[in-house]
Every structure is written in C-alpha cells, then in structure tokens.
C-alpha cells in the first residue's frame, strides 16, 4: 500500500500534463445509462425474486413523554404478519454523522413521529395495516417546541464542526468606538434535505453474518452504527450502497431503517425490506436547525471594518451536541481586527438537528450577506466595493496564509458578465409594467477538507483498469470523476476504466459529505495510480518521470509498448491512501465565489420571480466541468428555495412537523427557476490535495439566498430579516411610496 500524507504543497503532476486529455473535461456520467434505463439498483430494489418480509414503522403520536406500554397482540394476529419488533433499543432518529452509534428510545418519546415499533409482514400493505393495530399508552409531559422561548438556555457545545466560541481582540470595546455601527437580528427556519430517495434498507442474515443494502453516505462509520444498533461485531456486517438517490447530509448517519430492518429480519426469519414513508423521513431522520442570528459590524466612515460579531442560537434534541455552525464563514471571509463569533445550543423536543447541505454557510451566509448589503447601503457604498475593500490578506482570526483565494477575481468577473454597473441605484426605480426590477449579489465561501481515504486500482492483463473503493456516489458524479483520474494517470480512454463503489468489503474511503469526497477519494486513486506507474516503469527499466502513458501504451526511450505486453498475462494492482497532513494546519483552505441575481417583484401581489442568476466560482482544479456545474445548478436552485419558499414548520403546541411531505414542504419547481449560469475560474490549490482541487458542491449554495433577497430589496425596498422571504413579508416590508406608485 502506498500512503501519501499531505505535508507539503504539491508541484507539477501528471494531471498537469493532460496527456490523455480526460481530466477536467465534461465527460458524461459513467453510470448514466444505468440510471436512465432504471437498471441501477437502489437500496430497496435488491433481493428481487427472493422471499422477503416488508416492514412498516409505528411512530409516536405525542411530542414528549414516557411510553407506558406497547400492545402488539392485535398486530401479531393480523393476516400476513411475521413479527413485531419493539422495546428500548429502537432508534429514536438517525445517527449523527461519524458518531459511534445512534440514540435509542429507552422507554421515552423525544419527539413527535419518533419510531416506537416495527411491523414485518408478507406484504407492504399487510404491514401498514397491522401497524395501525399497535396500541401505545403514553404518559405525556410538557415539551419545548419553540427556539425563541428557550433561547436564554443556550450553552456552548464542542460537538460541532468548529469551536462554539471564536474571537480575537476586544469586540465590544471596538464596536463601541466604531464610527458607523450596524446591529440586526436575522432568523432562518428549519429545513429538511428532502432527497428524492427516502431512507430505505434491505437486510439479510446468513447465520450470524448480516448483509445490509442501505442508502448511506459514509459507509465506514455507517457500518459501525448498524453493528452497534443490532448488537453484533462490525466484522459481521457488510454494508452496500452502490447507488444513492440524494443525501444532502441527511444520510451521513444511518436512518432508523438501517437497524430496524436488521432486527426485523432476525425476528421474522427472512430478509426484510424497509423504506420509510415520506412523512416518516421528515419526522424521524434529521433536519437543519432553525436559527436566531445577531450580526454587528463596526466600520470607519470610509467603510473599513474594525469590529465584527456573528452570534447564533440553534436547536437540537436532548443528548445531541451538534450545533448549526452559522458563523463558520464569518471567521475568515472579511477583515476586521476585533471579532467575536459564537454559537449557543438550545435543547428542544423536536426532531434531531444535524448536517444539511452546507451546514453553517447555507443559513449563516443568508444572514451575513444581507447584513453586508445593509451596511454597504448605510455607508453609501456599492455592495461589491464594500466587500472588496474588506478583503483580508491573511486569515483574520489567526493570520494563517490562504492556500489560494480568488474571491476578488470572482467579484470582478461576475460583475462584468452580469452587467452590475447597470444596477438601479435606488430601490423601486426600474419597472416593467407592475413588476419592479432589482439586482443583488453575495459572496460564496466554503471551507475545504481533505479526509483519509483509500482505493485499489487494478490493471488487468488486457490493459483495462478497475477502481475499487467503499466511496459512495450520491448523485454528484463520483463514478465519473474517479474514472477520469485513473484514465488520465494511466493513459487510458474512459471506456477502458471501470469503477466499483459503495461496498464495505472494498478499501475504506472518505465517503460523500462536506464537499470532501472528490478530492479525498480521488486523491487515493491518484496515489494508487502513482504506485502502478512506478511498477510499470521498473519493469521497463526507466524512470517513472520519463514515462509517458497514453491510449494503453507506455512510451519511453523511443519505445511504445502496449500494456498487454508489459503485463504478460498478469494483473497488476495497487492500493493508495491519502491522509491530511501539515498543509491543513499551515494554510487556511476554502473555495470561493460570487453570486449575482436579477429579480422582478410584483408591486401588487409581492410575488418574486428570479430572472437571472450567475455564479462565478474558484474551487481549485475542476475534475469534471459537467458534474461540477451540475452541482452548482443544484446549489443555486436550493438557494432560491431558501430565500423564497423553503421552511419546515413546527406546530409549537405539539412538536409535530406540520408540512412533512413534498406537497407542503415547498421546494422550487421548474417554473420557479430561470436559465442558470455558472462560470468556473481556472485555479490550482497546491496545498489542498495532490489533485490541487477543492470542494464545490456546497459552495454553490452558500450565499445564493442572500443574492436573491438583496435583489428583492433593490427592486422594491422591502428589507426582510426573517426567512423565507414570502410574498406576505415582501408586501408588508414594501415602502408605501413604492407600492402606491404601481
């Protein structure tokens, strides 16, 4: 095994030679034909033709209390029922990402819709019917369902992705002395990942060996969580997730289905299929926390930031220390000598909160970038100019150098392409009939991570390559990217590279999450290929640096030799591992971008229509232009939804998540979205990974919502600080002189 620890910046690599010409190109998806023909098997579709049982989850009908008794007699007597599983070890929700185990109910109701029992029957319909026959007696207690009412109970937590308190200097003193002050509070609602594929699991026992097909993002920790929940050693469990219909953080930890299906299969004596209903996905997996965010900015009269504070209050259920890190980009995005970024966690008796796409930035930058826009107006500055003049030279928190940072270039190119110079100087001054037109912009940033990851690459005697790793593809294009890296490194056309993913029997991988997947898993493929290249060079008696690989031939010393001749009927394999090293501490690493948006706001109804949205981003080496832009389109769409429609509503009397399906949880549809534009700047980050790339999937969401809401203000003068910015809020915030002029 060859291990590369990222202890120093990389120089030029084989990827820079572009010999095969496949890296970075907009290659079609490796698994695309399987998906569009319906032959890519998702979790629930395994074991077709086998005699299986079907599970249905019984959920709690109160928000908080004790479980006095669970009567399963009537359910067990129903036609077709094979087993009913109940007891203290039922999982109460999903597991937190990377935690050793999920939390169990232990005789309590922690939130409305919590799993209480599982019915297994010979058909789905029989299981669903019998589930209604399970009778549960509760002892209700008073619950806490409103973050605002428990805001005063917030405490620091060290179980997030960043410290709960970060600061430098004396913010309060500097803010008091500032020539211009800004102090506003913003609120963001709870959100749900709402992936197309619900949490689903098929579980099969062979003696004491358990095989699980499930929809999971991080197999290495997910298999440990399943083993812990079932009560067997990890070595007895094999977990497979070859295809996943979206995750967005909601599948970083196992869902309750992962353990329930295995327990049900053991009780029923046959394999069990369990897919959570859409309502149960919403009520019993995980969600993004609602937040209360106070932002204070102090500047000179010229607009230089001297004091900056971003304080956040977020919610979670008892025993869960994760907090929504809304200030994660506030630590490094803008200059300011005296700073304070804090997070306080408040316990509520609502479904567990956890990571949702761009945890922190998605909601934190919605507040931050609106605050920056408001402050720019207060100073009489253009929003782009205000941001540019507060661009830091080094990380403002600890003076670390940036590994690469092209934020100013993103501003400049975005403003040029968008036509920012035509932005209305005053709200409500540009009309198209009864529609008011406005421009808005926002920064984008997303911290970059490199995670330990391994992959095996094998060259077969006929010169084909196969990549094998437990990495997952949640729709992001991982299959294709790993194929391109191996093809470029080994000099093979893409149709001669195969990729096998999503199986814990393969080399352990980083998994998909945190925008680290492509660079982490991809770097492990790169390292494995380097070892193979060294072996090929040794067999040819040449130096590896002088070896050129193209179209299945090794070229060196005026010789061109096909792989089949070099391999001589043998297979050749290597396993590569990437590990983070000193560069993760010596340089601050992040991806950057800028969003520019044009909206039309109806002066009569308050309806907002997004007309144009441009994102310019710099995220190191782009591994596949098509999949990268596709990720950005998804982030842009989510950002529009966050600004205008998306809100998971809690009944503050009962804890019920009211809009727990895709009919009432409003995400954008086709008619809500204009033609989107994404421009990716040429960049390399030698400190980030051997690939010189950085994460992009979550970057594209960060800040989009603020570009939309800032454009709404520029259109009609409505400044709303409680999101989403629905038409009732727009109408209420629109100045009378603008509304009356319609």
C-alpha positions in Angstrom: 0.0 0.0 0.0 1.2 3.5 -0.9 0.3 6.3 1.5 0.6 10.0 0.7 0.4 12.3 3.7 -0.4 15.9 2.6 2.6 17.5 4.5 3.7 19.9 1.8 2.4 21.7 -1.3 2.5 19.7 -4.5 4.4 20.7 -7.6 3.5 19.8 -11.2 1.9 16.3 -11.6 0.9 14.0 -14.4 -2.5 15.6 -14.3 -1.0 18.9 -15.4 0.5 17.2 -18.5 -3.1 16.4 -19.7 -1.6 13.6 -21.8 -4.8 11.5 -22.1 -7.0 14.6 -22.2 -9.8 13.4 -20.0 -9.2 15.2 -16.6 -11.4 18.2 -16.2 -13.4 17.6 -19.3 -17.2 17.5 -19.3 -17.4 13.7 -19.5 -20.8 12.0 -19.4 -21.7 10.1 -16.3 -20.2 6.7 -16.0 -23.4 5.3 -14.5 -25.8 7.5 -16.6 -27.1 4.8 -18.9 -28.0 2.5 -15.9 -29.9 5.3 -14.2 -31.9 6.5 -17.1 -32.8 2.9 -18.0 -33.8 2.1 -14.5 -31.2 -0.7 -14.1 -29.1 0.9 -11.4 -30.3 -0.9 -8.3 -31.1 1.4 -5.3 -31.2 0.1 -1.8 -34.9 -1.1 -1.8 -34.5 -2.9 -5.1 -32.1 -5.6 -4.0 -33.1 -9.2 -3.5 -35.7 -9.2 -6.3 -37.3 -12.6 -6.6 -36.4 -13.7 -3.0 -39.0 -14.4 -0.3 -38.8 -11.3 1.9 -40.7 -9.6 4.6 -41.8 -5.9 4.4 -41.5 -3.5 7.3 -43.6 -0.6 8.4 -42.6 1.7 11.2 -45.0 2.6 14.1 -44.4 6.2 15.2 -45.2 8.2 18.3 -48.3 10.3 18.3 -47.1 12.8 21.0 -44.2 15.2 21.2 -42.8 14.4 24.7 -43.4 11.8 27.4 -42.9 8.3 28.7 -44.0 5.1 26.9 -46.1 3.2 29.4 -46.9 0.1 27.3 -46.9 -1.1 23.7 -49.6 -3.7 22.9 -48.7 -5.7 19.8 -51.2 -8.6 20.2 -53.7 -7.4 17.7 -51.0 -6.6 15.1 -49.4 -10.1 15.6 -52.8 -11.7 15.0 -53.4 -9.8 11.7 -53.2 -11.7 8.4 -49.7 -12.0 6.9 -47.8 -10.6 9.9 -44.5 -12.2 10.6 -43.1 -10.3 13.5 -43.4 -7.1 15.6 -40.2 -5.5 17.0 -40.4 -3.1 19.9 -38.5 -2.2 23.1 -36.0 0.2 24.4 -33.4 -0.4 21.6 -35.5 1.1 18.8 -33.6 4.1 17.3 -35.3 7.4 18.0 -33.9 9.1 14.9 -30.9 9.0 12.5 -27.4 8.8 13.9 -25.3 11.9 14.0 -22.6 11.8 11.3 -19.5 9.9 12.4 -20.9 9.1 15.8 -20.3 5.5 17.1 -24.0 4.8 17.4 -27.5 6.2 17.1 -29.5 7.1 20.1 -32.3 4.7 21.3 -35.7 5.5 22.8 -35.2 3.8 26.2 -38.9 4.0 27.0 -39.3 7.7 26.2 -40.7 9.9 23.4 -38.2 12.5 22.5 -40.1 14.0 19.5 -43.3 13.6 17.6 -43.1 10.9 15.0 -40.3 9.0 16.8 -40.2 5.3 15.9 -41.6 3.1 18.5 -42.1 -0.3 16.8 -41.7 -2.1 13.5 -44.2 -4.5 12.0 -43.0 -7.1 9.5 -45.4 -8.8 7.2 -45.6 -10.8 3.9 -46.6 -7.6 2.0 -46.2 -3.9 2.5 -50.0 -3.5 2.7 -50.3 -6.1 5.4 -47.5 -4.4 7.4 -49.1 -1.0 7.0 -52.5 -2.3 8.2 -51.1 -4.1 11.2 -49.1 -1.1 12.2 -52.3 0.7 12.9 -53.3 -2.1 15.3 -50.3 -1.5 17.6 -51.7 0.3 20.7 -49.3 2.6 22.6 -50.1 4.1 26.0 -48.2 7.3 26.9 -47.6 9.4 29.9 -47.3 12.9 28.2 -45.1 15.6 29.6 -44.6 19.2 28.7 -42.4 19.8 25.6 -40.3 22.6 24.3 -41.0 23.3 20.7 -40.1 26.9 20.2 -36.4 28.0 19.9 -37.2 31.6 20.7 -38.7 30.6 24.0 -35.7 28.6 25.1 -33.1 31.0 23.6 -32.0 32.1 27.0 -31.0 28.5 27.9 -28.4 28.3 25.2 -25.0 26.9 26.1 -21.7 26.4 24.3 -21.1 23.0 22.7 -17.9 21.4 21.4 -19.6 18.8 19.2 -20.0 20.9 16.1 -17.7 21.3 13.1 -16.0 24.3 14.7 -15.5 25.7 18.2 -18.6 27.3 19.6 -16.6 30.4 20.5 -14.1 32.1 18.2 -12.7 35.6 18.7 -9.8 38.0 18.6 -9.2 41.2 20.4 -11.9 43.1 22.3 -15.0 43.3 20.1 -17.3 45.1 22.5 -14.8 47.9 23.0 -14.0 48.2 19.3 -17.7 48.2 18.3 -18.5 50.9 20.8 -15.7 53.0 19.3 -16.7 52.4 15.7 -17.6 55.4 13.6 -20.5 53.6 12.0 -22.4 50.8 13.6 -24.8 48.1 12.4 -26.8 45.7 14.7 -29.5 43.5 13.4 -31.0 40.0 14.2 -32.0 37.5 11.5 -33.9 34.3 11.8 -33.9 31.3 9.5 -36.3 28.3 9.6 -35.7 24.6 10.0 -35.2 22.8 6.7 -35.1 19.2 5.5 -32.9 17.5 3.0 -35.9 16.1 1.1 -33.9 13.8 -1.1 -35.8 12.0 -3.8 -34.9 8.6 -2.5 -36.2 8.0 1.0 -34.2 6.2 3.7 -34.5 2.6 2.7 -32.8 -0.7 3.8 -32.8 -4.4 2.8 -31.3 -6.6 5.5 -30.4 -10.3 5.2 -28.9 -12.7 7.7 -26.8 -15.7 6.9 -26.2 -17.3 10.3 -24.5 -14.5 12.3 -23.4 -12.6 9.2 -25.5 -9.6 8.2 -25.7 -8.1 4.8 -27.3 -4.7 4.5 -28.2 -2.7 1.4 -29.0 0.9 2.5 -29.0 4.5 1.3 -25.9 5.8 3.2 -23.2 8.4 2.6 -20.4 7.4 4.9 -20.0 3.6 4.8 -17.1 3.3 7.2 -19.0 4.9 10.1 -22.4 3.8 9.0 -21.5 0.1 9.2 -20.3 0.7 12.8 -23.6 2.4 13.6 -25.6 -0.5 12.2 -23.5 -3.1 14.1 -23.9 -1.2 17.3 -27.6 -0.9 16.9 -28.1 -4.6 16.1 -25.6 -5.7 18.7 -23.1 -7.6 16.6 -19.4 -7.1 15.8 -18.6 -4.8 12.9 -16.8 -7.7 11.2 -20.1 -9.5 10.9 -21.8 -6.7 8.9 -21.3 -5.9 5.2 -22.9 -2.7 4.0 -23.6 -1.8 0.4 -24.7 1.5 -1.1 -23.8 1.4 -4.8 -26.4 4.0 -5.9 -28.0 6.7 -3.7 -30.9 8.9 -4.7 -29.6 12.0 -3.0 -28.3 12.6 0.5 -27.5 16.3 1.3 -26.3 15.3 4.7 -29.5 13.5 5.8 -27.8 10.2 5.1 -24.4 10.9 6.7 -25.6 8.9 9.7 -27.8 5.8 9.3 -31.5 6.3 9.4 -33.6 4.3 11.8 -34.4 1.9 9.0 -30.8 0.6 9.0 -31.2 -1.1 12.3 -34.9 -1.8 12.3 -34.7 -3.8 9.0 -31.9 -6.0 10.5 -33.8 -6.5 13.8 -37.0 -7.3 11.8 -35.1 -9.8 9.6 -33.8 -11.6 12.6 -37.3 -11.7 14.2 -39.1 -12.7 11.0 -36.5 -15.3 10.0 -36.2 -13.9 6.4 -34.8 -10.9 4.7 -36.7 -7.6 5.3 -37.3 -4.6 3.1 -38.0 -1.3 4.8 -38.5 2.0 3.1 -39.6 4.9 5.3 -42.7 6.7 4.1 -42.1 10.4 3.1 -43.8 11.5 6.3 -41.6 9.3 8.5 -38.5 10.6 6.6 -39.5 14.1 7.6 -40.4 13.2 11.2 -37.8 10.6 12.2 -34.5 11.1 10.4 -32.8 14.6 10.9 -33.3 18.2 9.9 -31.5 21.5 9.8 -31.9 23.6 12.9 -33.8 26.9 12.8 -31.5 29.7 13.9 -31.5 33.2 15.5 -28.5 35.2 14.4 -27.4 38.6 15.6 -24.8 40.4 13.4 -22.9 43.5 14.5 -20.5 45.4 12.3 -18.5 48.4 13.2 -16.6 50.4 10.5 -14.8 53.6 9.8 -16.8 56.3 7.9 -14.9 55.2 4.8 -16.2 51.6 5.2 -13.2 49.7 6.7 -14.5 47.0 9.1 -13.0 47.5 12.6 -15.3 45.3 14.7 -17.3 42.2 13.6 -19.6 39.8 15.6 -21.8 37.0 14.5 -23.8 35.3 17.3 -26.0 32.3 16.6 -28.6 30.4 18.6 -29.6 26.9 17.3 -31.7 24.0 18.5 -31.2 20.3 18.9 -32.9 17.4 20.8 -31.6 16.2 24.2 -28.3 14.5 24.1 -27.3 15.8 20.7 -24.5 18.3 20.9 -24.3 19.2 17.2 -25.0 22.9 16.5 -25.6 24.6 13.2 -22.3 26.4 12.6 -23.8 29.6 11.1 -20.6 31.6 11.7 -18.3 29.2 10.0 -17.5 31.5 7.1 -17.7 34.6 9.2 -14.4 33.5 10.8 -12.4 34.1 7.6 -14.5 35.9 4.9 -14.0 39.6 5.8 -11.3 41.6 7.6 -11.8 43.2 11.0 -9.2 43.3 13.8 -11.6 42.8 16.7 -14.1 39.9 16.2 -16.5 37.6 18.0 -18.2 34.5 16.5 -20.3 32.5 19.0 -22.8 29.7 18.9 -25.2 28.6 21.6 -27.1 25.4 21.6 -30.7 25.2 23.0 -32.5 22.0 23.7 -35.9 21.5 22.2 -38.2 18.4 22.0 -38.3 18.4 18.2 -36.6 16.0 15.8 -32.8 15.9 16.0 -30.9 18.5 14.0 -27.8 17.6 12.1 -25.9 18.4 8.9 -27.8 19.5 5.9 -26.1 20.6 2.7 -23.6 23.4 3.5 -24.2 23.2 7.3 -23.4 26.6 8.6 -22.9 28.5 5.4 -26.4 27.9 3.9 -28.1 29.8 6.6 -25.2 31.7 8.1 -24.4 33.4 4.9 -28.0 34.2 4.2 -27.8 36.4 7.3 -24.2 37.6 6.9 -24.5 38.6 3.2 -27.8 40.5 3.9 -26.0 42.3 6.8 -23.1 43.2 4.5 -25.6 44.6 2.0 -27.4 46.7 4.6 -24.1 48.0 5.9 -22.9 48.9 2.4 -26.1 51.0 2.0 -25.7 52.7 5.3 -22.2 53.7 4.3 -23.3 54.8 0.8 -21.1 52.2 -0.8 -21.7 49.8 -3.7 -22.1 46.2 -2.2 -19.2 44.8 -4.3 -16.9 47.7 -3.5 -17.6 47.3 0.3 -16.7 43.7 0.2 -13.6 44.3 -1.9 -12.2 46.9 0.5 -12.6 44.4 3.4 -10.8 41.6 1.7 -8.2 40.2 4.2 -4.6 39.5 3.2 -4.4 36.6 5.7 -6.9 34.7 7.8 -8.2 37.4 10.2 -8.7 35.0 13.1 -5.1 33.7 13.3 -3.0 35.3 10.5 -2.7 31.9 8.6 -2.0 32.4 4.9 -4.7 31.4 2.5 -3.8 28.3 0.4 -5.4 30.0 -2.6 -8.2 32.7 -2.7 -9.7 34.1 -5.8 -12.7 35.9 -4.3 -11.8 39.3 -5.7 -11.4 37.8 -9.1 -14.9 36.2 -8.7 -16.4 39.6 -7.9 -14.7 41.2 -10.9 -15.7 38.6 -13.4 -19.2 38.2 -12.1 -19.8 41.9 -12.1 -18.5 42.2 -15.7 -20.5 39.2 -17.0 -23.7 40.2 -15.2 -23.7 43.9 -16.0 -23.5 45.0 -12.4 -22.8 48.6 -13.5 -26.5 48.8 -14.6 -27.8 48.1 -11.1 -30.5 50.5 -10.0 -29.0 53.0 -7.6 -32.3 53.3 -5.7 -35.0 50.7 -4.9 -38.2 50.9 -6.8 -36.9 52.9 -9.7 -36.9 50.3 -12.5 -40.2 48.9 -13.7 -41.6 46.5 -16.2 -45.3 47.2 -16.0 -46.4 46.2 -12.5 -43.1 44.4 -11.9 -40.2 46.1 -10.0 -36.7 45.1 -11.2 -33.7 44.8 -8.9 -30.1 43.4 -8.8 -28.5 41.7 -5.8 -25.2 40.0 -5.1 -23.5 38.0 -2.4 -20.2 36.3 -1.6 -19.8 32.5 -1.6 -17.3 30.6 0.6 -17.0 27.0 1.8 -14.1 25.7 4.0 -12.2 22.8 2.3 -11.3 19.5 4.0 -9.2 16.5 3.0 -10.2 13.2 4.6 -8.3 9.9 4.9 -9.4 7.7 2.0 -8.2 4.5 0.2 -8.7 2.9 -3.2 -7.4 0.0 -5.1 -6.7 0.3 -8.8 -6.1 -2.9 -10.8 -4.7 -3.3 -14.3 -6.0 -6.5 -15.9 -3.9 -8.4 -18.5 -5.8 -6.9 -21.4 -4.9 -3.4 -20.2 -8.2 -2.4 -18.6 -8.2 -0.6 -15.3 -10.7 -1.1 -12.4 -11.1 1.3 -9.5 -12.4 -0.2 -6.3 -13.3 1.8 -3.1 -16.0 2.0 -0.5 -16.7 5.6 -1.6 -20.3 6.5 -2.4 -21.9 8.5 -5.2 -24.9 10.5 -4.0 -25.6 11.8 -7.5 -22.5 14.1 -7.5 -20.6 12.2 -10.3 -18.1 10.3 -8.2 -18.1 7.3 -10.5 -17.2 9.5 -13.4 -14.5 11.6 -11.6 -12.7 8.5 -10.3 -12.8 7.1 -13.8 -11.3 10.3 -15.2 -8.5 10.4 -12.7 -7.5 6.8 -13.3 -7.8 7.3 -17.1 -5.6 10.4 -17.0 -3.0 8.9 -14.7 -2.7 5.6 -16.5 -3.2 6.9 -20.1 -6.4 5.0 -20.8 -9.5 6.1 -22.7 -12.5 6.3 -20.3 -14.2 3.3 -21.9 -11.3 1.2 -20.6 -11.7 2.2 -17.0 -14.3 0.5 -14.7 -15.4 1.8 -11.2 -16.8 -0.2 -8.4 -18.1 1.8 -5.4 -20.3 1.5 -2.3 -19.3 -1.7 -0.5 -17.6 -2.0 2.9 -15.7 -5.1 1.6 -13.7 -2.6 -0.6 -10.9 -0.3 0.7 -12.2 2.2 3.2 -13.0 5.6 1.8 -13.8 9.1 3.0 -17.5 8.8 1.9 -19.6 11.6 0.5 -20.0 14.6 2.7 -18.6 18.0 3.5 -17.6 18.6 -0.2 -14.5 16.5 0.6 -15.4 13.4 -1.4 -14.0 14.1 -4.9 -10.6 15.3 -3.6 -10.3 12.7 -0.9 -11.4 9.6 -2.8 -9.9 11.0 -6.0 -6.5 11.5 -4.3 -6.5 7.9 -3.1 -7.0 6.8 -6.7 -4.2 9.2 -7.8 -1.8 7.6 -5.2 -2.7 4.1 -6.2 -2.0 5.0 -9.9 1.3 6.5 -8.9 2.4 3.2 -7.5 1.2 1.3 -10.6 3.2 3.8 -12.8 6.3 3.1 -10.7 5.9 -0.6 -11.1 5.4 -0.2 -14.9 8.5 2.0 -15.1 10.5 -0.5 -13.1 9.5 -3.4 -15.5 10.6 -1.3 -18.4 13.8 -0.2 -16.7 13.1 3.5 -17.0 12.5 6.4 -14.6 8.8 7.0 -13.8 9.0 10.7 -14.5 10.2 10.0 -18.0 7.4 7.5 -18.7 4.5 8.7 -20.9 1.2 6.8 -20.7 -1.4 7.3 -23.5 -4.1 5.2 -25.1 -3.0 2.0 -23.3 0.7 2.3 -24.3 3.8 3.0 -22.3 6.1 5.3 -24.1 9.8 5.7 -23.1 13.2 5.7 -24.7 11.8 5.7 -28.2 9.7 2.7 -27.4 5.9 2.4 -27.4 4.8 -0.8 -25.6 1.2 -1.9 -25.1 0.1 -2.7 -21.5 -0.8 -6.3 -22.5 2.9 -6.9 -23.4 4.2 -5.3 -20.2 1.7 -7.3 -18.0 2.4 -10.6 -19.8 -0.8 -12.2 -18.8 -0.7 -11.0 -15.2 -2.9 -8.5 -13.3 -1.2 -5.6 -11.5 -2.8 -3.9 -8.6 -2.0 -1.2 -6.0 -3.8 0.4 -3.1 -3.4 4.1 -2.4 -4.2 6.0 0.7 -4.4 9.8 1.2 -4.2 11.4 4.6 -4.4 15.0 5.6 -1.1 16.4 6.9 0.7 19.6 7.7 -0.9 21.7 4.9 -4.3 21.5 6.6 -2.8 23.4 9.5 -0.2 25.6 7.8 -2.7 27.2 5.3 -6.4 28.1 5.5 -8.2 26.3 2.7 -11.6 27.3 1.2 -13.4 27.6 -2.0 -14.8 31.0 -3.0 -17.3 32.5 -5.4 -19.8 35.3 -6.0 -23.5 35.2 -6.9 -25.3 37.9 -9.0 -29.1 37.9 -9.3 -31.8 39.8 -11.0 -35.4 39.6 -9.8 -38.8 41.0 -10.6 -41.2 41.7 -7.7 -44.8 42.3 -8.4 -45.8 45.6 -6.8 -49.4 44.4 -6.3 -49.0 40.8 -5.1 -45.5 40.8 -3.7 -44.6 37.8 -5.8 -40.9 37.4 -6.6 -39.6 35.9 -9.9 -35.9 35.2 -10.3 -35.0 36.3 -13.8 -31.2 35.7 -13.9 -28.7 34.0 -11.6 -25.0 33.9 -12.2 -22.4 32.2 -10.0 -18.7 32.6 -10.6 -16.6 30.2 -8.5 -13.0 29.2 -7.9 -12.5 25.8 -6.4 -9.1 24.6 -7.4 -8.8 22.1 -10.3 -12.1 21.2 -11.7 -12.2 17.5 -12.2 -15.2 17.3 -14.5 -16.7 20.5 -15.8 -20.1 19.0 -16.4 -20.6 17.4 -13.0 -19.2 20.5 -11.2 -21.6 22.8 -13.0 -24.4 20.4 -12.3 -23.6 20.6 -8.6 -23.6 24.4 -8.8 -27.0 24.4 -10.5 -28.4 22.3 -7.6 -26.9 24.7 -5.1 -28.3 27.7 -6.9 -31.8 26.1 -7.0 -31.6 25.3 -3.3 -30.5 28.9 -2.6 -33.5 30.3 -4.4 -35.8 28.0 -2.4 -34.2 29.0 0.8 -34.7 32.7 0.0 -38.3 32.4 -1.1 -40.2 29.2 -0.1 -38.4 26.6 2.0 -39.5 26.2 5.6 -40.1 23.2 7.8 -42.9 24.3 10.1 -43.2 23.0 13.7 -46.5 23.1 15.5 -45.4 24.9 18.6 -48.1 23.3 20.6 -47.3 19.6 19.9 -43.9 19.4 18.2 -45.4 18.0 15.0 -43.6 18.9 11.8 -46.7 20.1 10.0 -45.6 20.1 6.4 -44.0 16.7 6.4 -44.3 15.8 2.7 -43.3 17.1 -0.7 -46.8 18.5 -1.3 -46.5 21.1 1.6 -42.7 21.4 2.0 -42.2 23.9 -0.8 -39.0 23.5 -2.9 -38.6 25.2 -6.2 -40.1 23.6 -9.3 -39.1 24.1 -12.9 -41.2 27.2 -13.5 -39.5 28.9 -10.4 -36.1 28.7 -11.9 -34.6 30.8 -14.8 -31.8 29.7 -17.1 -28.9 29.4 -14.7 -25.3 30.4 -15.4 -22.1 29.1 -13.8 -18.6 30.2 -14.6 -15.7 28.3 -13.1 -12.4 30.1 -12.9 -9.1 28.4 -13.7 -7.3 27.7 -10.3 -5.0 25.3 -8.6 -4.6 24.9 -4.9 -1.3 23.0 -4.3 -2.0 22.8 -0.5 -5.4 21.1 -0.8 -4.6 17.7 -2.3 -2.5 16.0 -4.9 -5.3 16.9 -7.3 -5.0 20.6 -6.5 -8.8 20.8 -6.3 -11.2 21.9 -3.6 -14.9 21.2 -2.8 -17.6 22.8 -4.9 -20.9 21.1 -4.2 -21.8 23.1 -1.2 -20.0 26.3 -2.2 -22.7 26.9 -4.8 -25.4 27.0 -2.2 -23.6 29.4 0.2 -24.8 32.9 -0.3 -27.3 32.4 -3.1 -30.3 33.1 -0.9 -28.8 36.5 0.1 -28.2 37.4 -3.5 -31.9 36.8 -4.1 -33.1 38.8 -1.1 -30.7 41.6 -1.7 -32.1 41.8 -5.2 -35.6 42.0 -3.8 -34.6 44.9 -1.7 -33.1 46.7 -4.7 -36.3 46.0 -6.6 -38.9 47.1 -4.1 -37.3 48.4 -0.9 -38.5 45.5 1.3 -35.8 44.5 3.7 -36.9 41.3 5.4 -34.8 39.6 8.1 -37.0 36.6 8.8 -36.7 34.0 6.0 -38.0 32.7 3.7 -39.0 36.0 2.1 -42.6 35.0 1.2 -44.8 37.4 -0.6 -46.7 38.4 2.6 -43.4 39.6 4.1 -42.5 41.4 0.9 -45.8 43.3 0.8 -45.5 44.2 4.5 -42.0 45.5 4.0 -42.5 47.4 0.8 -42.5 51.2 1.4 -45.8 52.9 0.8 -44.3 55.3 -1.7 -43.1 52.4 -3.9 -46.3 50.3 -3.6 -48.5 53.3 -4.2 -46.7 54.2 -7.4 -47.7 50.9 -9.0 
